[in-house]
Amino acid sequence: MKIEIKTPGIHHIALRSSDLPRSKRFYTETLGFPVLLEDDRLFIFSAGSTAVGVRGPETATPKGDVFNPFRVGLDHLALACTTEAELERVATALSEAGVENTGVKTDPTLNKKYVAFKDPDRIAWELYLV
């Protein structure tokens, strides 16, 4: 029997960081997302209408661990983009800020343009033209 969950969408996303201050600088100072809430173990920023929480490492976090999109779990996160001009602007700004990115590419599956980049823990993000 199907559960058939009724939901309007994602409430929040939670990420784990190996260095919380470094992640906060990346998401707020480099990418420019506004902080909604923070304490010494976590900060939450707004990516459009989605809250993204970033937690610092715990004692069980392996030393030197980095994100791997090939492990079971999260592959990447994609933010929607509504204009090609914004996609181009962000790709250029990421490069100017020294953030590794793909430049604007076309997804061969959906034939949509995007730019992919990684945060300091190598968590993969995309800005995807809708």
CNS distance restraints for C-alpha pairs under 8 A (distance, minus, plus):
assign (resid  10 and name CA) (resid  50 and name CA) 6.98 0.50 0.50
assign (resid  11 and name CA) (resid  50 and name CA) 6.30 0.50 0.50
assign (resid  11 and name CA) (resid  51 and name CA) 6.84 0.50 0.50
assign (resid  12 and name CA) (resid  50 and name CA) 5.68 0.50 0.50
assign (resid  12 and name CA) (resid  51 and name CA) 4.66 0.50 0.50
assign (resid  12 and name CA) (resid  52 and name CA) 5.53 0.50 0.50
assign (resid  12 and name CA) (resid  53 and name CA) 7.26 0.50 0.50
assign (resid  13 and name CA) (resid  50 and name CA) 7.63 0.50 0.50
assign (resid  13 and name CA) (resid  51 and name CA) 6.47 0.50 0.50
assign (resid  13 and name CA) (resid  52 and name CA) 4.77 0.50 0.50
assign (resid  13 and name CA) (resid  53 and name CA) 6.11 0.50 0.50
assign (resid  14 and name CA) (resid  52 and name CA) 5.73 0.50 0.50
assign (resid  14 and name CA) (resid  53 and name CA) 4.54 0.50 0.50
assign (resid  14 and name CA) (resid  54 and name CA) 5.80 0.50 0.50
assign (resid  14 and name CA) (resid  55 and name CA) 7.45 0.50 0.50
assign (resid  15 and name CA) (resid  52 and name CA) 7.45 0.50 0.50
assign (resid  15 and name CA) (resid  53 and name CA) 6.09 0.50 0.50
assign (resid  15 and name CA) (resid  54 and name CA) 4.78 0.50 0.50
assign (resid  15 and name CA) (resid  55 and name CA) 6.28 0.50 0.50
assign (resid  16 and name CA) (resid  54 and name CA) 5.72 0.50 0.50
assign (resid  16 and name CA) (resid  55 and name CA) 4.98 0.50 0.50
assign (resid  16 and name CA) (resid  56 and name CA) 6.00 0.50 0.50
assign (resid  16 and name CA) (resid  57 and name CA) 6.62 0.50 0.50
assign (resid  17 and name CA) (resid  23 and name CA) 6.76 0.50 0.50
assign (resid  17 and name CA) (resid  54 and name CA) 6.51 0.50 0.50
assign (resid  17 and name CA) (resid  55 and name CA) 5.90 0.50 0.50
assign (resid  17 and name CA) (resid  56 and name CA) 4.97 0.50 0.50
assign (resid  17 and name CA) (resid  57 and name CA) 5.86 0.50 0.50
assign (resid  17 and name CA) (resid 121 and name CA) 6.40 0.50 0.50
assign (resid  18 and name CA) (resid  56 and name CA) 6.02 0.50 0.50
assign (resid  18 and name CA) (resid  57 and name CA) 5.12 0.50 0.50
assign (resid  18 and name CA) (resid  61 and name CA) 7.82 0.50 0.50
assign (resid  18 and name CA) (resid  64 and name CA) 7.78 0.50 0.50
assign (resid  18 and name CA) (resid  65 and name CA) 7.32 0.50 0.50
assign (resid  18 and name CA) (resid  66 and name CA) 7.73 0.50 0.50
assign (resid  18 and name CA) (resid 121 and name CA) 6.71 0.50 0.50
assign (resid  19 and name CA) (resid  23 and name CA) 6.26 0.50 0.50
assign (resid  19 and name CA) (resid  56 and name CA) 6.12 0.50 0.50
assign (resid  19 and name CA) (resid  57 and name CA) 6.93 0.50 0.50
assign (resid  20 and name CA) (resid  24 and name CA) 6.08 0.50 0.50
assign (resid  20 and name CA) (resid  41 and name CA) 7.61 0.50 0.50
assign (resid  20 and name CA) (resid  42 and name CA) 7.44 0.50 0.50
assign (resid  20 and name CA) (resid  54 and name CA) 7.47 0.50 0.50
assign (resid  20 and name CA) (resid  55 and name CA) 6.73 0.50 0.50
assign (resid  20 and name CA) (resid  56 and name CA) 4.80 0.50 0.50
assign (resid  20 and name CA) (resid  57 and name CA) 7.58 0.50 0.50
assign (resid  21 and name CA) (resid  25 and name CA) 6.27 0.50 0.50
assign (resid  22 and name CA) (resid  26 and name CA) 6.31 0.50 0.50
assign (resid  22 and name CA) (resid 120 and name CA) 7.39 0.50 0.50
assign (resid  23 and name CA) (resid  27 and name CA) 6.17 0.50 0.50
assign (resid  23 and name CA) (resid  54 and name CA) 7.80 0.50 0.50
assign (resid  23 and name CA) (resid 119 and name CA) 7.46 0.50 0.50
assign (resid  23 and name CA) (resid 120 and name CA) 6.53 0.50 0.50
assign (resid  23 and name CA) (resid 121 and name CA) 7.95 0.50 0.50
assign (resid  24 and name CA) (resid  28 and name CA) 5.82 0.50 0.50
assign (resid  24 and name CA) (resid  29 and name CA) 7.63 0.50 0.50
assign (resid  24 and name CA) (resid  43 and name CA) 7.37 0.50 0.50
assign (resid  25 and name CA) (resid  29 and name CA) 5.02 0.50 0.50
assign (resid  25 and name CA) (resid  30 and name CA) 6.55 0.50 0.50
assign (resid  26 and name CA) (resid  30 and name CA) 4.85 0.50 0.50
assign (resid  26 and name CA) (resid  31 and name CA) 6.27 0.50 0.50
assign (resid  26 and name CA) (resid 119 and name CA) 7.09 0.50 0.50
assign (resid  26 and name CA) (resid 120 and name CA) 7.37 0.50 0.50
assign (resid  27 and name CA) (resid  31 and name CA) 5.04 0.50 0.50
assign (resid  27 and name CA) (resid  32 and name CA) 6.30 0.50 0.50
assign (resid  27 and name CA) (resid  33 and name CA) 5.91 0.50 0.50
assign (resid  27 and name CA) (resid  45 and name CA) 7.91 0.50 0.50
assign (resid  28 and name CA) (resid  32 and name CA) 4.51 0.50 0.50
assign (resid  28 and name CA) (resid  33 and name CA) 4.80 0.50 0.50
assign (resid  28 and name CA) (resid  34 and name CA) 6.16 0.50 0.50
assign (resid  28 and name CA) (resid  35 and name CA) 7.04 0.50 0.50
assign (resid  28 and name CA) (resid  45 and name CA) 7.83 0.50 0.50
assign (resid  29 and name CA) (resid  33 and name CA) 7.67 0.50 0.50
assign (resid  30 and name CA) (resid  97 and name CA) 7.01 0.50 0.50
assign (resid  33 and name CA) (resid  45 and name CA) 6.09 0.50 0.50
assign (resid  33 and name CA) (resid  46 and name CA) 6.06 0.50 0.50
assign (resid  33 and name CA) (resid  47 and name CA) 6.38 0.50 0.50
assign (resid  34 and name CA) (resid  45 and name CA) 5.45 0.50 0.50
assign (resid  34 and name CA) (resid  46 and name CA) 5.79 0.50 0.50
assign (resid  35 and name CA) (resid  43 and name CA) 7.00 0.50 0.50
assign (resid  35 and name CA) (resid  44 and name CA) 5.81 0.50 0.50
assign (resid  35 and name CA) (resid  45 and name CA) 4.27 0.50 0.50
assign (resid  35 and name CA) (resid  46 and name CA) 6.59 0.50 0.50
assign (resid  36 and name CA) (resid  43 and name CA) 7.60 0.50 0.50
assign (resid  36 and name CA) (resid  44 and name CA) 5.47 0.50 0.50
assign (resid  36 and name CA) (resid  45 and name CA) 5.21 0.50 0.50
assign (resid  36 and name CA) (resid  46 and name CA) 6.59 0.50 0.50
assign (resid  37 and name CA) (resid  43 and name CA) 5.64 0.50 0.50
assign (resid  37 and name CA) (resid  44 and name CA) 5.18 0.50 0.50
assign (resid  37 and name CA) (resid  45 and name CA) 7.15 0.50 0.50
assign (resid  38 and name CA) (resid  42 and name CA) 5.63 0.50 0.50
assign (resid  38 and name CA) (resid  43 and name CA) 4.02 0.50 0.50
assign (resid  38 and name CA) (resid  44 and name CA) 6.20 0.50 0.50
assign (resid  39 and name CA) (resid  43 and name CA) 6.33 0.50 0.50
assign (resid  41 and name CA) (resid  55 and name CA) 5.86 0.50 0.50
assign (resid  41 and name CA) (resid  56 and name CA) 5.60 0.50 0.50
assign (resid  42 and name CA) (resid  53 and name CA) 6.88 0.50 0.50
assign (resid  42 and name CA) (resid  54 and name CA) 5.58 0.50 0.50
assign (resid  42 and name CA) (resid  55 and name CA) 4.40 0.50 0.50
assign (resid  42 and name CA) (resid  56 and name CA) 6.26 0.50 0.50
assign (resid  43 and name CA) (resid  53 and name CA) 5.78 0.50 0.50
assign (resid  43 and name CA) (resid  54 and name CA) 5.51 0.50 0.50
assign (resid  43 and name CA) (resid  55 and name CA) 6.77 0.50 0.50
assign (resid  44 and name CA) (resid  51 and name CA) 6.43 0.50 0.50
assign (resid  44 and name CA) (resid  52 and name CA) 5.44 0.50 0.50
assign (resid  44 and name CA) (resid  53 and name CA) 4.17 0.50 0.50
assign (resid  44 and name CA) (resid  54 and name CA) 6.20 0.50 0.50
assign (resid  45 and name CA) (resid  51 and name CA) 5.76 0.50 0.50
assign (resid  45 and name CA) (resid  52 and name CA) 5.37 0.50 0.50
assign (resid  45 and name CA) (resid  53 and name CA) 6.48 0.50 0.50
assign (resid  46 and name CA) (resid  50 and name CA) 5.80 0.50 0.50
assign (resid  46 and name CA) (resid  51 and name CA) 4.72 0.50 0.50
assign (resid  46 and name CA) (resid  52 and name CA) 6.20 0.50 0.50
assign (resid  47 and name CA) (resid  51 and name CA) 6.22 0.50 0.50
assign (resid  47 and name CA) (resid  52 and name CA) 6.92 0.50 0.50
assign (resid  47 and name CA) (resid  79 and name CA) 7.75 0.50 0.50
assign (resid  57 and name CA) (resid  61 and name CA) 5.69 0.50 0.50
assign (resid  61 and name CA) (resid  65 and name CA) 7.32 0.50 0.50
assign (resid  66 and name CA) (resid 121 and name CA) 5.34 0.50 0.50
assign (resid  66 and name CA) (resid 122 and name CA) 6.22 0.50 0.50
assign (resid  66 and name CA) (resid 123 and name CA) 7.93 0.50 0.50
assign (resid  67 and name CA) (resid 121 and name CA) 5.95 0.50 0.50
assign (resid  67 and name CA) (resid 122 and name CA) 5.25 0.50 0.50
assign (resid  67 and name CA) (resid 123 and name CA) 5.33 0.50 0.50
assign (resid  68 and name CA) (resid  75 and name CA) 7.74 0.50 0.50
assign (resid  68 and name CA) (resid 122 and name CA) 7.52 0.50 0.50
assign (resid  68 and name CA) (resid 123 and name CA) 7.53 0.50 0.50
assign (resid  69 and name CA) (resid  73 and name CA) 7.80 0.50 0.50
assign (resid  69 and name CA) (resid  74 and name CA) 6.43 0.50 0.50
assign (resid  69 and name CA) (resid  75 and name CA) 4.37 0.50 0.50
assign (resid  69 and name CA) (resid  76 and name CA) 6.82 0.50 0.50
assign (resid  69 and name CA) (resid 123 and name CA) 7.80 0.50 0.50
assign (resid  69 and name CA) (resid 124 and name CA) 7.46 0.50 0.50
assign (resid  70 and name CA) (resid  75 and name CA) 6.85 0.50 0.50
assign (resid  71 and name CA) (resid  75 and name CA) 7.87 0.50 0.50
assign (resid  75 and name CA) (resid 124 and name CA) 7.20 0.50 0.50
assign (resid  76 and name CA) (resid 123 and name CA) 6.89 0.50 0.50
assign (resid  76 and name CA) (resid 124 and name CA) 4.74 0.50 0.50
assign (resid  76 and name CA) (resid 125 and name CA) 5.49 0.50 0.50
assign (resid  76 and name CA) (resid 126 and name CA) 7.43 0.50 0.50
assign (resid  77 and name CA) (resid 124 and name CA) 6.43 0.50 0.50
assign (resid  77 and name CA) (resid 125 and name CA) 4.77 0.50 0.50
assign (resid  77 and name CA) (resid 126 and name CA) 6.23 0.50 0.50
assign (resid  78 and name CA) (resid 125 and name CA) 5.58 0.50 0.50
assign (resid  78 and name CA) (resid 126 and name CA) 4.44 0.50 0.50
assign (resid  78 and name CA) (resid 127 and name CA) 5.70 0.50 0.50
assign (resid  78 and name CA) (resid 128 and name CA) 6.30 0.50 0.50
assign (resid  79 and name CA) (resid 125 and name CA) 7.62 0.50 0.50
assign (resid  79 and name CA) (resid 126 and name CA) 6.08 0.50 0.50
assign (resid  79 and name CA) (resid 127 and name CA) 4.86 0.50 0.50
assign (resid  79 and name CA) (resid 128 and name CA) 6.00 0.50 0.50
assign (resid  80 and name CA) (resid 127 and name CA) 5.86 0.50 0.50
assign (resid  80 and name CA) (resid 128 and name CA) 5.03 0.50 0.50
assign (resid  80 and name CA) (resid 129 and name CA) 6.02 0.50 0.50
assign (resid  80 and name CA) (resid 130 and name CA) 6.15 0.50 0.50
assign (resid  81 and name CA) (resid  86 and name CA) 7.14 0.50 0.50
assign (resid  81 and name CA) (resid  87 and name CA) 6.74 0.50 0.50
assign (resid  81 and name CA) (resid 127 and name CA) 6.04 0.50 0.50
assign (resid  81 and name CA) (resid 128 and name CA) 5.39 0.50 0.50
assign (resid  81 and name CA) (resid 129 and name CA) 4.61 0.50 0.50
assign (resid  81 and name CA) (resid 130 and name CA) 6.01 0.50 0.50
assign (resid  82 and name CA) (resid  86 and name CA) 7.50 0.50 0.50
assign (resid  82 and name CA) (resid 129 and name CA) 5.71 0.50 0.50
assign (resid  82 and name CA) (resid 130 and name CA) 5.75 0.50 0.50
assign (resid  83 and name CA) (resid  87 and name CA) 6.51 0.50 0.50
assign (resid  83 and name CA) (resid 129 and name CA) 6.63 0.50 0.50
assign (resid  84 and name CA) (resid  88 and name CA) 6.20 0.50 0.50
assign (resid  84 and name CA) (resid 113 and name CA) 7.81 0.50 0.50
assign (resid  84 and name CA) (resid 129 and name CA) 6.83 0.50 0.50
assign (resid  85 and name CA) (resid  89 and name CA) 6.09 0.50 0.50
assign (resid  86 and name CA) (resid  90 and name CA) 6.06 0.50 0.50
assign (resid  87 and name CA) (resid  91 and name CA) 6.22 0.50 0.50
assign (resid  87 and name CA) (resid 104 and name CA) 7.14 0.50 0.50
assign (resid  87 and name CA) (resid 114 and name CA) 6.93 0.50 0.50
assign (resid  87 and name CA) (resid 115 and name CA) 6.97 0.50 0.50
assign (resid  87 and name CA) (resid 127 and name CA) 7.00 0.50 0.50
assign (resid  87 and name CA) (resid 128 and name CA) 7.76 0.50 0.50
assign (resid  87 and name CA) (resid 129 and name CA) 7.24 0.50 0.50
assign (resid  88 and name CA) (resid  92 and name CA) 6.24 0.50 0.50
assign (resid  88 and name CA) (resid 103 and name CA) 7.94 0.50 0.50
assign (resid  88 and name CA) (resid 104 and name CA) 6.62 0.50 0.50
assign (resid  89 and name CA) (resid  93 and name CA) 6.10 0.50 0.50
assign (resid  90 and name CA) (resid  94 and name CA) 5.96 0.50 0.50
assign (resid  91 and name CA) (resid  95 and name CA) 6.37 0.50 0.50
assign (resid  91 and name CA) (resid 101 and name CA) 7.23 0.50 0.50
assign (resid  91 and name CA) (resid 102 and name CA) 7.94 0.50 0.50
assign (resid  91 and name CA) (resid 103 and name CA) 5.36 0.50 0.50
assign (resid  91 and name CA) (resid 104 and name CA) 6.55 0.50 0.50
assign (resid  91 and name CA) (resid 115 and name CA) 6.30 0.50 0.50
assign (resid  92 and name CA) (resid  96 and name CA) 6.19 0.50 0.50
assign (resid  92 and name CA) (resid 103 and name CA) 7.60 0.50 0.50
assign (resid  93 and name CA) (resid  97 and name CA) 6.09 0.50 0.50
assign (resid  94 and name CA) (resid  98 and name CA) 6.30 0.50 0.50
assign (resid  94 and name CA) (resid  99 and name CA) 5.05 0.50 0.50
assign (resid  94 and name CA) (resid 100 and name CA) 7.27 0.50 0.50
assign (resid  94 and name CA) (resid 101 and name CA) 6.97 0.50 0.50
assign (resid  95 and name CA) (resid  99 and name CA) 5.54 0.50 0.50
assign (resid  95 and name CA) (resid 100 and name CA) 6.76 0.50 0.50
assign (resid  95 and name CA) (resid 101 and name CA) 6.97 0.50 0.50
assign (resid  99 and name CA) (resid 117 and name CA) 7.08 0.50 0.50
assign (resid  99 and name CA) (resid 118 and name CA) 7.38 0.50 0.50
assign (resid  99 and name CA) (resid 119 and name CA) 7.93 0.50 0.50
assign (resid 100 and name CA) (resid 117 and name CA) 5.77 0.50 0.50
assign (resid 100 and name CA) (resid 118 and name CA) 6.44 0.50 0.50
assign (resid 101 and name CA) (resid 115 and name CA) 6.81 0.50 0.50
assign (resid 101 and name CA) (resid 116 and name CA) 5.46 0.50 0.50
assign (resid 101 and name CA) (resid 117 and name CA) 4.21 0.50 0.50
assign (resid 101 and name CA) (resid 118 and name CA) 6.98 0.50 0.50
assign (resid 102 and name CA) (resid 115 and name CA) 5.78 0.50 0.50
assign (resid 102 and name CA) (resid 116 and name CA) 5.41 0.50 0.50
assign (resid 102 and name CA) (resid 117 and name CA) 6.61 0.50 0.50
assign (resid 103 and name CA) (resid 115 and name CA) 5.41 0.50 0.50
assign (resid 103 and name CA) (resid 116 and name CA) 7.24 0.50 0.50
assign (resid 104 and name CA) (resid 113 and name CA) 6.48 0.50 0.50
assign (resid 104 and name CA) (resid 114 and name CA) 5.51 0.50 0.50
assign (resid 104 and name CA) (resid 115 and name CA) 4.75 0.50 0.50
assign (resid 104 and name CA) (resid 116 and name CA) 7.96 0.50 0.50
assign (resid 105 and name CA) (resid 113 and name CA) 5.48 0.50 0.50
assign (resid 105 and name CA) (resid 114 and name CA) 5.50 0.50 0.50
assign (resid 105 and name CA) (resid 115 and name CA) 6.16 0.50 0.50
assign (resid 106 and name CA) (resid 111 and name CA) 5.90 0.50 0.50
assign (resid 106 and name CA) (resid 112 and name CA) 5.39 0.50 0.50
assign (resid 106 and name CA) (resid 113 and name CA) 4.27 0.50 0.50
assign (resid 106 and name CA) (resid 114 and name CA) 6.24 0.50 0.50
assign (resid 107 and name CA) (resid 111 and name CA) 5.09 0.50 0.50
assign (resid 107 and name CA) (resid 112 and name CA) 5.30 0.50 0.50
assign (resid 107 and name CA) (resid 113 and name CA) 6.07 0.50 0.50
assign (resid 107 and name CA) (resid 114 and name CA) 7.11 0.50 0.50
assign (resid 108 and name CA) (resid 112 and name CA) 7.51 0.50 0.50
assign (resid 112 and name CA) (resid 128 and name CA) 7.35 0.50 0.50
assign (resid 112 and name CA) (resid 129 and name CA) 6.15 0.50 0.50
assign (resid 112 and name CA) (resid 130 and name CA) 7.30 0.50 0.50
assign (resid 113 and name CA) (resid 128 and name CA) 6.25 0.50 0.50
assign (resid 113 and name CA) (resid 129 and name CA) 5.48 0.50 0.50
assign (resid 114 and name CA) (resid 126 and name CA) 6.48 0.50 0.50
assign (resid 114 and name CA) (resid 127 and name CA) 5.47 0.50 0.50
assign (resid 114 and name CA) (resid 128 and name CA) 4.31 0.50 0.50
assign (resid 114 and name CA) (resid 129 and name CA) 5.84 0.50 0.50
assign (resid 115 and name CA) (resid 126 and name CA) 5.56 0.50 0.50
assign (resid 115 and name CA) (resid 127 and name CA) 5.37 0.50 0.50
assign (resid 115 and name CA) (resid 128 and name CA) 6.71 0.50 0.50
assign (resid 116 and name CA) (resid 124 and name CA) 7.12 0.50 0.50
assign (resid 116 and name CA) (resid 125 and name CA) 5.67 0.50 0.50
assign (resid 116 and name CA) (resid 126 and name CA) 4.21 0.50 0.50
assign (resid 116 and name CA) (resid 127 and name CA) 6.45 0.50 0.50
assign (resid 117 and name CA) (resid 124 and name CA) 5.98 0.50 0.50
assign (resid 117 and name CA) (resid 125 and name CA) 5.36 0.50 0.50
assign (resid 117 and name CA) (resid 126 and name CA) 6.22 0.50 0.50
assign (resid 118 and name CA) (resid 122 and name CA) 4.89 0.50 0.50
assign (resid 118 and name CA) (resid 123 and name CA) 5.31 0.50 0.50
assign (resid 118 and name CA) (resid 124 and name CA) 4.62 0.50 0.50
assign (resid 118 and name CA) (resid 125 and name CA) 5.85 0.50 0.50
assign (resid 119 and name CA) (resid 123 and name CA) 5.34 0.50 0.50
assign (resid 119 and name CA) (resid 124 and name CA) 6.79 0.50 0.50
assign (resid 119 and name CA) (resid 125 and name CA) 7.63 0.50 0.50
